[in-house]
Amino acid sequence: MSTVHEQSGSSTQARAGGQLDPSEATRLLEVAAHDIAVASTCIGLGDLDEAHTNVLTARVAADAAEEILRLVLRQQSEGTAGA
C-alpha cells in the first residue's frame, strides 16, 4: 500500500505553467476508486482494519480532487469576471 502523500501527489503536480491542471483531479479520483475497490476486497476477506485504511486514503484523494476542481472553477470565474 502506498502512503496518502504518494497517492495524493504534490501541489506542483496540480499546476501546469502557473495554472491548475484539472487532469490531476482525474488522476486523484482514479486513485480513490482504486482504494475503494481494495477496501471492498479487504471487507470480503475479513480484513476490516486494512479496509478502513483504504477507505480513509480514498477519502483524502477524493477531497484533494474536489479542492483542485474548486480552485479551477474559482480561477475560471475570476478570469471571466476580469475580462
N, C-alpha and C positions, 0 to 999 in steps of 0.2 A: 504494500500500500504506500502511495506517495503522501507527502505531507500537504497540508492545506496550502502552504505558501507555494509549493511547486505546482499545485493544481490551479490555484487562482491566478498565477502569473504575477508579473510586476507591473507597476503603473507605466513603465516605459514601453511595455508591450502593447498597452492600450492606446498609445499615442503614435501617430504617423505624421511626421512633419509638423508637429505642434497641434495637430488636430486629433481628436479622439477617434479611434478606429472601431466602428460598430461590429466589425467581424470578430473582434476579441470577445464581445458578448456572446456571439455564436459559439466560439470555442469553449467558453465557460459553461454555457448551457449543455454542450455535449459532455463536458466533464461531469456536470451534475447528473445528467441522465445515466451516465456510466455508473456513478456512485450509487444511484438509486437501484440500478439493476443488480449491482453487487450486494447491496443491502437486502434486496429481496431474496437472492440466493442464500445469503447468510441466515435469514429467518427460516428458510426451508430446511437448512442444515442444523438449525437449533442454536446457532452462534449469535445470540442476541447482542452481546457486547460489541462484536465486530459490525453487526448490522447497525447498531446505534452510532458507532463511529462513522460509518459511511453515510448515514443519513445526515449527520452533522456536517461532514465535508461537502455533501451535495448542497446543503443549505447555504454554506459560505460561498460556494461557486455561483449559485443562483442569485444570491444577494449582490455579489460583485458584478454579475452581468446586468442586473437591474440598475445598479448605480451607473454603470457605463452608459446604458441607454438613457437614463435620466439626464446625465450630463450632455450627451449628444443632442437630445431634444432641446435642452436649455441653450446650448451653443447655437443650434439652428434657429431657435426663436429670437435670440439676441442678434443673430446675423440678419434676419429678415426685418427686425424692428429698426435696425440701424440703417437699412437701405432706403 
